[in-house]
Amino acid sequence: MPTFEEYAQILDMQIDKVIPYQHLDQHISMSTLAAIMRLPARDLEDSFICEDRKGFSLSFLAEYLHQLGEEKDWEVFMDVFALALFGIMLFPKTKRFVDNASISVYIAYRTRRKAQSLQF
C-alpha cells in the first residue's frame, strides 16, 4: 500500500505544510456522530459494540445505508458510506467492523477538517 507521500507524488500534491491528524485518546462524541448520521444518540449507543472492541458492525451500517437509500436521503447516505469506507478500506483492523479509531478520524475529517493529510 502506498504511503501518503507516494500518493502525493502520484497525484502531484504538495503535503509539506499539512498537519497530520493525531488521535490523542479522544473519545467519540455520540451527539456529534448522531448529528452526522441523523440517528438518535441512544440508538447509536445501543449499536456501539463495547465488549472487547468499540465501534459498529458493518452489518449495522449496511442496514442503515439500505434504509437511507430507500428514503433517498443521499446527504446522510454519503456520510454513512464514507464512514464505512474509512473503516473497511483506510483502517481495516477487524473484518466487517468499523472501529473506534476509524470513527474518530472520520468525525475529525467531517467536522473539523483536522485530518488534513486525508484530503485529496
Secondary structure, DSSP 4 states (H G I P E B T S, - for coil): ---HHHHHHHTT---TTPPPP--TTPPP-HHHHHHHHTS-HHHHHHHSB-SSS-EEEHHHHHHHHHHHHHHT-HHHHHHHHHHHHIIIIIS--STTEEEHHHHHHHHIIIII---GGG--
